[in-house]
Amino acid sequence: EKVLQQNDRSFLGKLFMRYFFHRYRTLEKANFPIATRENAICLSIITLSLLIQLLDITPFSQWTIPLFQIPFPTLFLSTALFTSLFTTFVATAPIIG
């Protein structure tokens, strides 16, 4: 019956369900998971965006998002920091439940 339910989902539905169960297994092991895939990806994005900003690599450091007028590396950096902090500390069992 579980297989039938997953086959009825869209691609995004299947992807989000996989991520949900991945987070569920992660949170079963630790209340505040620090060594996770999400944090590894966020750390690489943070490192890349800081390198782009510090080394002033053009044209990457000059790109802006038209709606916000924020440089692209800064937006990447802030999104990665928010995601890392959110998945590590906010979206955890002690805070939510």
Z-matrix of the N, CA and C atoms (Angstrom, degrees):
N
C 1 1.449
C 2 1.534 1 110.65
N 3 1.336 2 116.94 1 -34.92
C 4 1.470 3 120.58 2 178.44
C 5 1.529 4 110.85 3 -62.87
N 6 1.335 5 116.76 4 -39.07
C 7 1.463 6 120.98 5 -179.58
C 8 1.528 7 110.11 6 -64.72
N 9 1.314 8 117.80 7 -40.27
C 10 1.455 9 120.81 8 179.17
C 11 1.522 10 111.10 9 -63.98
N 12 1.324 11 117.17 10 -40.44
C 13 1.455 12 120.19 11 179.71
C 14 1.520 13 111.27 12 -64.98
N 15 1.325 14 118.01 13 -39.01
C 16 1.457 15 120.48 14 -179.29
C 17 1.524 16 111.26 15 -73.31
N 18 1.318 17 118.60 16 -29.68
C 19 1.459 18 120.73 17 179.13
C 20 1.528 19 111.46 18 -71.11
N 21 1.325 20 117.10 19 -24.73
C 22 1.458 21 120.51 20 179.35
C 23 1.521 22 112.53 21 -78.72
N 24 1.307 23 118.69 22 -10.59
C 25 1.463 24 121.83 23 -177.35
C 26 1.531 25 111.08 24 -84.06
N 27 1.324 26 114.49 25 156.25
C 28 1.460 27 120.08 26 174.11
C 29 1.525 28 109.08 27 -76.09
N 30 1.315 29 115.38 28 175.35
C 31 1.463 30 119.69 29 178.86
C 32 1.526 31 110.84 30 -59.75
N 33 1.330 32 116.73 31 -46.12
C 34 1.464 33 119.90 32 179.06
C 35 1.521 34 111.56 33 -64.88
N 36 1.324 35 116.97 34 -37.67
C 37 1.461 36 120.45 35 177.41
C 38 1.517 37 111.49 36 -60.99
N 39 1.325 38 116.61 37 -43.66
C 40 1.465 39 120.63 38 177.68
C 41 1.527 40 110.88 39 -64.79
N 42 1.330 41 116.22 40 -41.61
C 43 1.461 42 120.83 41 -179.78
C 44 1.524 43 111.05 42 -62.84
N 45 1.334 44 116.72 43 -45.90
C 46 1.461 45 120.01 44 -179.78
C 47 1.521 46 111.93 45 -67.36
N 48 1.319 47 118.15 46 -35.26
C 49 1.466 48 120.28 47 176.91
C 50 1.527 49 110.84 48 -66.92
N 51 1.343 50 117.07 49 -39.12
C 52 1.474 51 119.82 50 175.92
C 53 1.517 52 110.68 51 -61.55
N 54 1.340 53 115.89 52 -42.90
C 55 1.459 54 119.92 53 179.17
C 56 1.526 55 110.64 54 -66.07
N 57 1.324 56 118.44 55 -39.76
C 58 1.455 57 121.89 56 178.49
C 59 1.521 58 110.75 57 -59.44
N 60 1.328 59 117.25 58 -48.08
C 61 1.459 60 119.83 59 -178.75
C 62 1.529 61 111.40 60 -70.41
N 63 1.331 62 117.00 61 -32.14
C 64 1.469 63 119.86 62 173.76
C 65 1.526 64 110.04 63 -61.44
N 66 1.336 65 117.56 64 -46.98
C 67 1.470 66 121.50 65 178.54
C 68 1.529 67 110.83 66 -63.54
N 69 1.328 68 116.57 67 -38.13
C 70 1.455 69 120.78 68 179.72
C 71 1.525 70 110.81 69 -61.50
N 72 1.348 71 116.24 70 -45.65
C 73 1.470 72 119.83 71 178.21
C 74 1.524 73 110.96 72 -65.71
N 75 1.326 74 116.99 73 -37.44
C 76 1.464 75 120.45 74 179.01
C 77 1.517 76 110.68 75 -64.23
N 78 1.326 77 116.56 76 -44.04
C 79 1.462 78 120.56 77 -178.12
C 80 1.525 79 112.62 78 -73.41
N 81 1.324 80 117.81 79 -17.65
C 82 1.461 81 120.00 80 173.05
C 83 1.522 82 110.90 81 -70.70
N 84 1.329 83 117.13 82 -27.15
C 85 1.464 84 121.90 83 -177.10
C 86 1.517 85 112.99 84 -87.43
N 87 1.341 86 118.26 85 -32.61
C 88 1.461 87 121.09 86 -176.70
C 89 1.522 88 109.66 87 -151.44
N 90 1.335 89 116.11 88 142.09
C 91 1.460 90 119.78 89 178.42
C 92 1.524 91 111.92 90 -71.23
N 93 1.317 92 116.90 91 -40.24
C 94 1.455 93 121.63 92 178.69
C 95 1.530 94 108.16 93 -122.10
N 96 1.337 95 117.79 94 83.19
C 97 1.463 96 120.96 95 -174.74
C 98 1.528 97 112.39 96 -72.74
N 99 1.316 98 116.10 97 118.67
C 100 1.465 99 120.71 98 -178.82
C 101 1.529 100 110.71 99 -100.64
N 102 1.329 101 117.48 100 -44.39
C 103 1.462 102 121.16 101 -178.89
C 104 1.528 103 109.40 102 -86.76
N 105 1.346 104 115.74 103 81.50
C 106 1.464 105 120.99 104 -178.57
C 107 1.526 106 110.28 105 -128.13
N 108 1.330 107 115.57 106 167.51
C 109 1.467 108 120.43 107 176.91
C 110 1.527 109 110.95 108 -62.66
N 111 1.329 110 115.21 109 -40.38
C 112 1.469 111 119.11 110 -178.85
C 113 1.525 112 110.91 111 -59.84
N 114 1.325 113 116.25 112 -45.09
C 115 1.465 114 119.84 113 -179.29
C 116 1.528 115 111.77 114 -68.75
N 117 1.322 116 117.47 115 -33.07
C 118 1.470 117 119.84 116 177.07
C 119 1.535 118 110.44 117 -66.52
N 120 1.327 119 116.28 118 -42.78
C 121 1.466 120 119.88 119 177.72
C 122 1.520 121 110.22 120 -65.45
N 123 1.331 122 116.65 121 -43.78
C 124 1.468 123 120.44 122 179.46
C 125 1.527 124 111.21 123 -63.29
N 126 1.320 125 117.30 124 -38.99
C 127 1.462 126 120.17 125 178.63
C 128 1.525 127 111.37 126 -64.13
N 129 1.326 128 116.58 127 -39.65
C 130 1.471 129 118.83 128 177.91
C 131 1.533 130 111.27 129 -67.85
N 132 1.333 131 117.47 130 -37.12
C 133 1.468 132 120.37 131 177.18
C 134 1.520 133 110.42 132 -67.51
N 135 1.319 134 117.64 133 -41.45
C 136 1.467 135 121.70 134 177.96
C 137 1.521 136 110.37 135 -61.44
N 138 1.326 137 116.24 136 -46.07
C 139 1.461 138 120.69 137 179.31
C 140 1.524 139 111.28 138 -61.33
N 141 1.319 140 116.65 139 -45.80
C 142 1.460 141 120.90 140 -179.76
C 143 1.529 142 111.55 141 -62.92
N 144 1.317 143 116.96 142 -45.10
C 145 1.465 144 118.88 143 -178.34
C 146 1.526 145 111.79 144 -69.19
N 147 1.330 146 117.58 145 -34.28
C 148 1.472 147 119.41 146 175.69
C 149 1.521 148 111.21 147 -68.01
N 150 1.331 149 116.87 148 -39.63
C 151 1.463 150 119.37 149 177.30
C 152 1.529 151 111.39 150 -63.16
N 153 1.315 152 116.17 151 -41.94
C 154 1.466 153 119.96 152 178.63
C 155 1.528 154 110.46 153 -61.80
N 156 1.327 155 116.22 154 -42.01
C 157 1.465 156 119.66 155 -178.81
C 158 1.524 157 112.16 156 -72.84
N 159 1.318 158 117.32 157 -43.27
C 160 1.461 159 120.07 158 -176.36
C 161 1.526 160 112.50 159 -72.44
N 162 1.324 161 116.74 160 -37.75
C 163 1.462 162 119.95 161 -179.97
C 164 1.525 163 112.03 162 -87.56
N 165 1.334 164 116.04 163 -4.06
C 166 1.462 165 122.90 164 179.00
C 167 1.533 166 111.30 165 51.40
N 168 1.323 167 114.69 166 53.52
C 169 1.458 168 121.53 167 -179.75
C 170 1.525 169 108.60 168 -76.01
N 171 1.306 170 116.39 169 111.96
C 172 1.458 171 120.18 170 177.54
C 173 1.517 172 108.48 171 -91.65
N 174 1.263 173 121.57 172 147.78
C 175 1.464 174 129.17 173 5.30
C 176 1.522 175 113.95 174 -87.70
N 177 1.344 176 117.69 175 -2.25
C 178 1.465 177 120.08 176 -174.59
C 179 1.519 178 112.76 177 -60.34
N 180 1.320 179 117.99 178 -39.17
C 181 1.460 180 119.91 179 -177.61
C 182 1.525 181 111.98 180 -73.67
N 183 1.335 182 117.31 181 -14.77
C 184 1.467 183 121.08 182 -178.34
C 185 1.527 184 113.42 183 -96.32
N 186 1.327 185 117.78 184 -14.38
C 187 1.460 186 120.10 185 -178.60
C 188 1.510 187 109.85 186 -65.43
N 189 1.315 188 116.54 187 138.54
C 190 1.467 189 120.85 188 175.93
C 191 1.527 190 109.19 189 -128.57
N 192 1.303 191 114.80 190 155.68
C 193 1.450 192 121.58 191 174.15
C 194 1.538 193 106.27 192 -88.33
N 195 1.329 194 119.13 193 117.13
C 196 1.472 195 121.13 194 -172.32
C 197 1.529 196 114.45 195 -55.65
N 198 1.333 197 117.08 196 -37.94
C 199 1.450 198 119.93 197 -176.23
C 200 1.529 199 112.01 198 -66.26
N 201 1.325 200 117.04 199 -37.87
C 202 1.468 201 120.88 200 -174.24
C 203 1.525 202 113.84 201 -106.26
N 204 1.322 203 117.56 202 -16.45
C 205 1.467 204 122.48 203 -174.49
C 206 1.533 205 111.29 204 56.70
N 207 1.314 206 115.07 205 40.24
C 208 1.462 207 122.69 206 177.66
C 209 1.521 208 107.29 207 -109.87
N 210 1.336 209 118.12 208 134.39
C 211 1.469 210 118.86 209 176.18
C 212 1.530 211 110.89 210 -58.67
N 213 1.304 212 115.08 211 142.30
C 214 1.460 213 121.94 212 -176.95
C 215 1.538 214 113.07 213 -54.98
N 216 1.349 215 119.49 214 -45.91
C 217 1.470 216 118.78 215 178.86
C 218 1.527 217 113.25 216 -62.53
N 219 1.319 218 117.38 217 -33.55
C 220 1.467 219 120.61 218 178.36
C 221 1.512 220 110.94 219 -68.31
N 222 1.318 221 116.98 220 -39.89
C 223 1.459 222 120.83 221 176.97
C 224 1.525 223 110.55 222 -64.98
N 225 1.319 224 116.75 223 -42.75
C 226 1.471 225 120.95 224 176.04
C 227 1.521 226 110.97 225 -59.87
N 228 1.322 227 116.51 226 -46.27
C 229 1.461 228 121.78 227 -179.25
C 230 1.521 229 111.11 228 -61.01
N 231 1.310 230 117.43 229 -48.87
C 232 1.462 231 120.34 230 -177.58
C 233 1.528 232 111.79 231 -66.63
N 234 1.325 233 117.29 232 -38.00
C 235 1.466 234 120.22 233 177.70
C 236 1.526 235 111.25 234 -65.16
N 237 1.319 236 117.07 235 -42.03
C 238 1.468 237 120.83 236 179.49
C 239 1.526 238 110.96 237 -66.27
N 240 1.327 239 117.35 238 -41.92
C 241 1.466 240 120.32 239 177.52
C 242 1.520 241 111.25 240 -62.80
N 243 1.325 242 116.90 241 -45.27
C 244 1.464 243 120.55 242 178.94
C 245 1.523 244 110.95 243 -61.32
N 246 1.331 245 117.21 244 -46.58
C 247 1.468 246 121.13 245 -179.22
C 248 1.517 247 111.06 246 -61.29
N 249 1.328 248 116.85 247 -44.19
C 250 1.456 249 120.87 248 -179.72
C 251 1.524 250 111.54 249 -62.75
N 252 1.311 251 116.52 250 -48.03
C 253 1.474 252 119.64 251 179.84
C 254 1.520 253 111.64 252 -66.68
N 255 1.325 254 116.90 253 -38.70
C 256 1.459 255 120.64 254 -178.77
C 257 1.522 256 111.28 255 -66.06
N 258 1.342 257 117.73 256 -47.55
C 259 1.470 258 119.59 257 -176.87
C 260 1.523 259 112.22 258 -74.96
N 261 1.332 260 117.86 259 -22.55
C 262 1.464 261 119.66 260 -178.61
C 263 1.520 262 112.29 261 -88.46
N 264 1.315 263 117.78 262 -40.08
C 265 1.462 264 119.43 263 -172.54
C 266 1.530 265 114.45 264 -115.76
N 267 1.325 266 118.64 265 -40.13
C 268 1.472 267 119.50 266 -174.06
C 269 1.518 268 112.04 267 -81.36
N 270 1.319 269 117.79 268 -50.59
C 271 1.467 270 121.28 269 -176.51
C 272 1.523 271 111.12 270 -86.07
N 273 1.323 272 115.82 271 57.64
C 274 1.460 273 121.20 272 179.51
C 275 1.526 274 108.91 273 -126.43
N 276 1.324 275 116.03 274 163.07
C 277 1.458 276 121.13 275 -176.15
C 278 1.536 277 113.52 276 -60.30
N 279 1.339 278 120.58 277 -43.19
C 280 1.472 279 118.66 278 -179.03
C 281 1.522 280 113.19 279 -63.99
N 282 1.309 281 118.71 280 -29.03
C 283 1.459 282 121.87 281 -178.68
C 284 1.523 283 110.58 282 -86.20
N 285 1.325 284 117.61 283 -46.33
C 286 1.462 285 121.44 284 -176.56
C 287 1.528 286 111.58 285 -72.69
N 288 1.332 287 116.25 286 -46.29
C 289 1.467 288 119.43 287 -172.32
C 290 1.473 289 111.64 288 -98.15
